[in-house]
Amino acid sequence: MTEEKHLTTEMVKKYQKIFHDRKDAEVIARAVQKNGIKNASEDPTASQRLHRAFSYEIKTGKPSNQRHSGRCWSFATLNTMRHKFAKKYNFKDFELSQNYLFFWDRIERANMYFQKIIETAKKPLHDRTVDFYLSFALNDGGQWANAASIIEKYGVVPEYVMPDTHNTRDTSDVAEVMNYLMRKDALELRHMVNDGADEKELAEAQQRMMADVYKVAAYSFGEPPTKFDLEFRDDDKKFHQVLGLTPLKFYREYFDTNLNDYAVITNAPDHEYNKVYAMPTQDSVAGGIPIKFVNVPFKYLQKTAMKQLKAGETVWVGNDVLQQMDRKRGLMDAKLFQRAQLLDVDFVMDKKARLESKQAMVSHAMTLTGFDLQNGEPTRWKIENSWGKDNGDNGYFVMTQDWFEQYTYEAVINKKYLSDDLKKLVDSEPVTLPAWDSLQ
């Protein structure tokens, strides 16, 4: 064992001297203590880089609001879809039900969860994979493929058909109950497997547990409709009415979309480029669209995103949103807060190092709706967020090119906008990633 090294008085005196050697240390300390690190380090010239004029911009309606929940991945997916409906049917403020999608995600995710618990039951309780499933349980987070799989199986409905409830606007209550329930059931299933239960006994137990999950979801979110009436007045005041639609029929007939036609293009420099990676531990729908990433240098992610936007289709993107961001003003700039300069410490890492050290993560999904070009190169991007109209410019954020490169990791692109080489890469055999990979 390495010998412990004690912190000595002489060492502390040395640290104090280094601190006070900076002539303006006391002035900076007063500013930081009074205002906080971010406020004291903000670059006032950022507004020059972040004004809201864009060369290419898709006109969209009012923003959605995920409120106190982690449903950004489903909001961003539904946002890309509702924009298509809005354009086709001249109804810019149309909104799809996030509650409907969330209900079926809870049910499908529980089904997969119980299967994974049974599959890993003979592993030690604190095996890393088992630990992941137990900690993951039924949290709100997800990937694009999770939402896409639900939509392809269950369709969609307008927001007014199944609006949010208290428990989707704030998922903390139902999450606490679900986590208790899922973990209790996980231990029971593990005991059954290790006590020699046969497949029939396990299947019966799983169905009993699934009935409990359905019960909690139905109480909390309401039961999803099997049929509904589509009724709306478009922006020209023309009334539309179609009675007795099923959610799947509505999706198939009104959206001209097959989500199997899309690929997740990622830029993760801690992984080898020009390879496809899969993360089956986070697949949530049996037989659904698998979670796969096509890892390429950033310029290819950006090029495909621009191509899709120019064709009039918004882009789902996965970012590390809390980095260098002002939520209230809706500003995202890699140089927004000059904290290293203010504090006189070097803690800046590149994208690869942040992923390797777990400093980076795909923490949020949003929707690209535009970008600005200067001399043929993008300088800033327009983002539709799902934090309501009171953040940013009526719910829309603006990010610099530098922020886009540093903190964006994924873009969902229709395969028709990919180069021939990328299309071939999409269909190649994926490398399977563990549950705890940096791309989770």
Beta strands, then each sheet from edge to edge (+ up, - down):
strand 1: 56-57
strand 2: 228-233
strand 3: 239-245
strand 4: 262-266
strand 5: 275-278
strand 6: 292-295
strand 7: 315-319
strand 8: 325-326
strand 9: 331-332
strand 10: 364-374
strand 11: 377-384
strand 12: 396-400
strand 13: 408-414
strand 14: 431-432
sheet 1: 1+ 10- 7+ 13- 4+ 6+ 5- 14-
sheet 2: 1+ 10- 11+ 12- 9- 8+
sheet 3: 2+ 3-
end
